[in-house]
Amino acid sequence: MPDAAADARIRLLSLPRGGQTPTQAALIDAARGEVVVLTDAETRYAEGCLAAMAEAFRDPRVDGVTGRIEWRGESATTTSTQEGLYWRYERRVRELESRAGLLTAVTGALFALRRSAYRPVPANASMDHLLPLYVAETGRLVMYVPGAVATDRPISGLREQFRNRTRTATRGIRANLSMAGRLAPWRYPGAALAIWSHKLLRWATPWFIVGAALGGWSLGGVYLVAPLTVLAGALTAGAAHVAIGAGRRPPRIVAFARSFAVVNLAFALGWINVLRGREIERWHRAEWGARG
């Protein structure tokens, strides 16, 4: 195997801790190739992953490419199992949006971009949220390539799941709201549909739940089914949390209620962070050994 230190194509950049987005910007500025690939420290690319992504760029309309993330040890904990279920759903949605030319969501750990399509991203936003939207604004395409496979460690602990989803929602909501006017439905109907249906309305789910519960409670009668359903869901989530804390694995539907509650609490906190102007530029990741 050749010595990497002797390869002139490989350069090491020593950068101060300044947050994910400024670091990525510095790396893109230093890059010299036509295509830049963004990834994470825990991500491992399968054989042929980069080749599959490169193949997509043969289409001159394509400015961005994302691939398929799979989780190592997905079934290790109840939380990681639920994360895996969510990502199978997410991959399917992205595949359908990609086929329709509507994709605006990518995985930051597995994202390739033409350097000519790069535009600076604010430090308080994520490149994987904004760069696909910048591509859509130019009328170009972002593609999902299922054959470009990489693996990553799953989120195994409940606290880490909450922190991760809060961070993602906070930065994602801010990024998509900042582009919602520029990608107005009368100018960019496909991109607007993807932004609102796939992203903003999903992140707004907790407020829809609260609205349905309050509306049903105020109307009474048959409409009480809404608040009662929310109460039943909360009790089920609590029971799942107690069972998992005691070292037991509850049925999948019960565990799902716990994960659904945690994720939507994180989404709600994301909106609150945006409204309060709180910025999350650095990510202090918890230990991967957290269980639950």
C-alpha positions as a printed NumPy array, in Angstrom:
array([[  0.   ,   0.   ,   0.   ],
       [  1.507,   3.389,  -0.952],
       [  2.395,   5.842,   1.781],
       [ -0.376,   8.46 ,   1.997],
       [  2.103,  11.053,   3.285],
       [  4.077,  10.748,   0.044],
       [  1.017,  11.244,  -2.177],
       [  0.954,  14.852,  -3.373],
       [ -2.794,  14.627,  -3.936],
       [ -3.426,  14.203,  -0.205],
       [ -3.238,  17.244,   2.039],
       [ -3.969,  17.586,   5.745],
       [ -5.602,  20.788,   6.92 ],
       [ -5.212,  21.759,  10.561],
       [ -8.161,  23.98 ,  11.449],
       [ -9.343,  25.539,  14.725],
       [-12.597,  24.265,  16.19 ],
       [-15.132,  26.552,  14.572],
       [-18.173,  24.398,  13.936],
       [-19.152,  22.002,  11.181],
       [-20.143,  24.466,   8.456],
       [-17.074,  26.774,   8.617],
       [-14.827,  23.695,   8.645],
       [-16.525,  22.23 ,   5.589],
       [-16.293,  25.603,   3.827],
       [-12.541,  25.704,   4.421],
       [-12.153,  22.174,   3.068],
       [-14.2  ,  22.934,  -0.051],
       [-12.169,  26.077,  -0.636],
       [ -8.965,  24.02 ,  -0.443],
       [-10.262,  21.244,  -2.719],
       [ -9.095,  21.145,  -6.346],
       [-11.329,  18.505,  -7.934],
       [-14.485,  19.028,  -9.944],
       [-16.605,  17.201,  -7.345],
       [-16.405,  17.513,  -3.546],
       [-17.617,  14.705,  -1.276],
       [-18.772,  15.484,   2.267],
       [-18.744,  12.812,   4.958],
       [-18.536,  12.245,   8.727],
       [-15.887,  10.691,  10.95 ],
       [-18.016,   7.631,  11.738],
       [-19.035,   6.939,   8.125],
       [-17.509,   4.027,   6.202],
       [-17.974,   3.865,   2.444],
       [-18.672,   0.457,   0.916],
       [-16.675,  -0.69 ,  -2.095],
       [-17.962,   1.037,  -5.229],
       [-19.764,   3.792,  -3.323],
       [-17.814,   6.689,  -4.816],
       [-17.913,   5.114,  -8.285],
       [-21.71 ,   4.892,  -8.097],
       [-21.953,   8.538,  -7.063],
       [-19.534,   9.605,  -9.794],
       [-21.603,   7.777, -12.402],
       [-24.601,   9.984, -11.583],
       [-22.614,  13.086, -12.544],
       [-22.491,  11.853, -16.134],
       [-25.895,  13.5  , -16.397],
       [-25.009,  17.182, -16.985],
       [-28.197,  18.274, -15.215],
       [-27.03 ,  16.778, -11.908],
       [-25.18 ,  19.016,  -9.45 ],
       [-25.593,  16.961,  -6.274],
       [-25.659,  13.257,  -5.402],
       [-26.493,  11.467,  -2.166],
       [-26.456,   7.777,  -1.358],
       [-27.79 ,   5.121,   0.973],
       [-26.755,   5.063,   4.631],
       [-27.11 ,   1.777,   6.496],
       [-26.589,   1.351,  10.23 ],
       [-24.012,  -0.975,  11.754],
       [-25.526,  -2.963,  14.603],
       [-28.984,  -1.538,  13.989],
       [-30.687,  -4.031,  16.297],
       [-28.319,  -3.441,  19.237],
       [-30.821,  -1.331,  21.204],
       [-34.484,  -0.42 ,  21.018],
       [-33.576,   3.156,  20.056],
       [-31.272,   2.07 ,  17.232],
       [-33.941,  -0.304,  15.917],
       [-36.465,   2.538,  15.736],
       [-33.882,   4.776,  14.044],
       [-33.344,   2.07 ,  11.44 ],
       [-37.093,   1.859,  10.797],
       [-37.276,   5.626,  10.315],
       [-34.36 ,   5.641,   7.875],
       [-35.867,   2.874,   5.756],
       [-38.91 ,   5.087,   5.35 ],
       [-36.709,   8.125,   4.648],
       [-34.712,   6.291,   1.977],
       [-37.9  ,   5.286,   0.193],
       [-39.197,   8.871,   0.173],
       [-35.882,  10.146,  -1.185],
       [-35.845,   7.526,  -3.911],
       [-39.317,   8.553,  -5.088],
       [-38.483,  12.274,  -4.947],
       [-35.275,  11.653,  -6.871],
       [-37.122,   9.828,  -9.633],
       [-39.521,  12.759,  -9.894],
       [-36.68 ,  15.313,  -9.95 ],
       [-37.882,  16.852,  -6.657],
       [-35.188,  15.796,  -4.201],
       [-33.995,  18.513,  -1.802],
       [-32.952,  16.287,   1.152],
       [-29.573,  14.606,   1.456],
       [-27.473,  12.827,   4.066],
       [-24.582,  15.054,   5.056],
       [-22.358,  12.03 ,   5.681],
       [-22.818,  10.885,   2.08 ],
       [-23.173,  13.878,  -0.23 ],
       [-21.249,  14.86 ,  -3.36 ],
       [-21.489,  18.272,  -5.016],
       [-20.044,  19.869,  -8.121],
       [-17.722,  22.63 ,  -6.981],
       [-19.29 ,  24.907,  -9.595],
       [-22.609,  24.554,  -7.71 ],
       [-21.163,  25.476,  -4.329],
       [-22.357,  28.672,  -2.669],
       [-21.389,  29.844,   0.832],
       [-23.637,  28.659,   3.648],
       [-24.18 ,  30.657,   6.872],
       [-22.3  ,  29.261,   9.863],
       [-25.545,  28.635,  11.756],
       [-26.981,  26.426,   8.982],
       [-26.014,  23.008,   7.637],
       [-24.611,  22.457,   4.158],
       [-26.663,  19.301,   3.752],
       [-29.807,  21.394,   4.307],
       [-28.973,  24.448,   2.194],
       [-26.791,  23.255,  -0.688],
       [-29.54 ,  21.022,  -2.173],
       [-31.902,  24.003,  -2.001],
       [-29.354,  26.2  ,  -3.768],
       [-29.162,  23.539,  -6.487],
       [-32.955,  23.499,  -6.818],
       [-33.001,  27.29 ,  -7.15 ],
       [-30.804,  27.038, -10.252],
       [-33.1  ,  24.464, -11.828],
       [-30.51 ,  21.706, -11.501],
       [-30.969,  18.253,  -9.926],
       [-29.972,  16.385,  -6.789],
       [-30.036,  12.601,  -7.223],
       [-30.395,   9.735,  -4.763],
       [-28.301,   6.703,  -5.78 ],
       [-29.293,   3.533,  -3.837],
       [-26.186,   1.742,  -5.085],
       [-23.895,   4.24 ,  -3.344],
       [-23.83 ,   2.569,   0.076],
       [-22.085,   3.668,   3.263],
       [-22.436,   2.528,   6.851],
       [-22.559,   4.516,  10.06 ],
       [-23.065,   3.883,  13.746],
       [-26.7  ,   4.15 ,  14.777],
       [-27.887,   6.425,  17.54 ],
       [-28.168,   3.921,  20.362],
       [-29.268,   6.046,  23.327],
       [-32.471,   7.987,  23.93 ],
       [-30.675,  11.135,  25.098],
       [-28.459,  11.138,  22.034],
       [-31.501,  10.623,  19.8  ],
       [-33.18 ,  13.648,  21.364],
       [-30.096,  15.856,  21.05 ],
       [-29.441,  14.803,  17.47 ],
       [-33.012,  15.394,  16.329],
       [-33.162,  18.738,  18.131],
       [-29.975,  19.888,  16.442],
       [-31.098,  18.661,  13.021],
       [-34.545,  20.23 ,  13.361],
       [-33.203,  23.577,  14.612],
       [-30.761,  23.977,  11.743],
       [-33.082,  22.427,   9.167],
       [-36.096,  24.564,  10.023],
       [-34.02 ,  27.722,   9.871],
       [-32.451,  26.721,   6.546],
       [-35.699,  25.724,   4.847],
       [-37.632,  28.742,   6.089],
       [-34.858,  30.977,   4.747],
       [-35.357,  29.455,   1.283],
       [-39.15 ,  29.013,   1.327],
       [-39.75 ,  32.473,  -0.165],
       [-37.076,  32.106,  -2.817],
       [-38.437,  28.689,  -3.783],
       [-42.045,  29.885,  -3.916],
       [-44.567,  27.339,  -5.279],
       [-45.556,  29.528,  -8.246],
       [-41.915,  29.635,  -9.382],
       [-40.558,  26.277,  -8.186],
       [-43.608,  24.037,  -7.579],
       [-41.621,  20.805,  -7.286],
       [-39.031,  22.143,  -4.854],
       [-41.718,  23.882,  -2.786],
       [-43.712,  20.64 ,  -2.557],
       [-40.62 ,  18.786,  -1.341],
       [-39.69 ,  21.471,   1.193],
       [-43.118,  21.698,   2.763],
       [-44.288,  18.077,   2.589],
       [-41.004,  16.331,   3.336],
       [-39.479,  18.796,   5.758],
       [-41.342,  21.738,   7.309],
       [-44.716,  20.048,   7.802],
       [-43.018,  16.962,   9.238],
       [-41.092,  19.101,  11.711],
       [-44.391,  20.825,  12.578],
       [-46.032,  17.505,  13.575],
       [-45.974,  18.231,  17.351],
       [-47.943,  21.445,  16.848],
       [-50.539,  19.61 ,  14.758],
       [-50.869,  17.06 ,  17.564],
       [-51.284,  19.79 ,  20.189],
       [-53.805,  21.602,  17.981],
       [-55.85 ,  18.448,  17.396],
       [-55.875,  17.609,  21.109],
       [-56.911,  21.119,  22.184],
       [-59.497,  21.382,  19.419],
       [-61.018,  18.012,  20.295],
       [-61.112,  18.882,  23.987],
       [-62.868,  22.197,  23.348],
       [-65.435,  20.666,  20.969],
       [-66.194,  17.64 ,  23.143],
       [-68.391,  14.726,  22.1  ],
       [-66.946,  12.53 ,  19.377],
       [-64.036,  14.948,  18.968],
       [-62.699,  13.82 ,  22.336],
       [-61.128,  10.938,  20.421],
       [-58.247,  13.289,  19.519],
       [-57.099,  14.205,  23.059],
       [-57.771,  10.663,  24.27 ],
       [-55.597,   9.264,  21.495],
       [-52.808,  11.674,  22.422],
       [-53.133,  10.677,  26.089],
       [-53.046,   6.979,  25.195],
       [-49.952,   7.551,  23.089],
       [-48.217,   9.413,  25.919],
       [-49.048,   6.648,  28.424],
       [-47.789,   4.011,  25.99 ],
       [-44.555,   5.957,  25.478],
       [-44.117,   6.223,  29.243],
       [-44.709,   2.501,  29.711],
       [-42.142,   1.741,  27.008],
       [-39.606,   3.999,  28.698],
       [-40.081,   2.256,  32.037],
       [-39.804,  -1.192,  30.428],
       [-36.63 ,  -0.312,  28.525],
       [-35.134,   1.277,  31.634],
       [-35.741,  -2.032,  33.426],
       [-33.814,  -3.893,  30.73 ],
       [-36.831,  -5.319,  28.886],
       [-37.667,  -4.98 ,  25.188],
       [-41.31 ,  -3.975,  24.728],
       [-43.313,  -4.884,  21.602],
       [-42.317,  -2.895,  18.527],
       [-45.488,  -0.77 ,  18.462],
       [-44.965,   0.184,  22.114],
       [-41.317,   1.056,  21.511],
       [-42.376,   3.096,  18.495],
       [-44.645,   5.238,  20.713],
       [-41.626,   6.128,  22.875],
       [-39.472,   7.017,  19.894],
       [-42.313,   9.012,  18.288],
       [-42.766,  11.036,  21.479],
       [-39.046,  11.771,  21.864],
       [-38.616,  12.779,  18.222],
       [-41.608,  15.111,  18.278],
       [-40.474,  16.723,  21.52 ],
       [-37.164,  17.358,  19.755],
       [-38.982,  18.853,  16.766],
       [-40.944,  21.159,  19.083],
       [-37.731,  22.287,  20.765],
       [-36.25 ,  22.9  ,  17.312],
       [-39.034,  25.386,  16.504],
       [-38.604,  27.042,  19.899],
       [-34.874,  27.397,  19.249],
       [-35.57 ,  29.035,  15.889],
       [-38.121,  31.431,  17.372],
       [-35.709,  32.348,  20.171],
       [-32.873,  32.853,  17.719],
       [-30.743,  30.148,  19.311],
       [-27.985,  28.946,  17.015],
       [-26.322,  25.517,  17.169],
       [-23.011,  25.834,  15.37 ],
       [-21.033,  23.195,  17.251],
       [-22.066,  19.681,  18.067],
       [-20.818,  18.102,  21.282],
       [-21.645,  14.475,  20.534],
       [-22.363,  12.202,  23.475],
       [-20.522,   8.937,  23.906],
       [-21.662,   6.245,  21.499],
       [-21.77 ,   3.767,  24.314],
       [-25.039,   5.199,  25.657],
       [-27.683,   2.515,  25.661],
       [-31.48 ,   2.516,  25.608]])
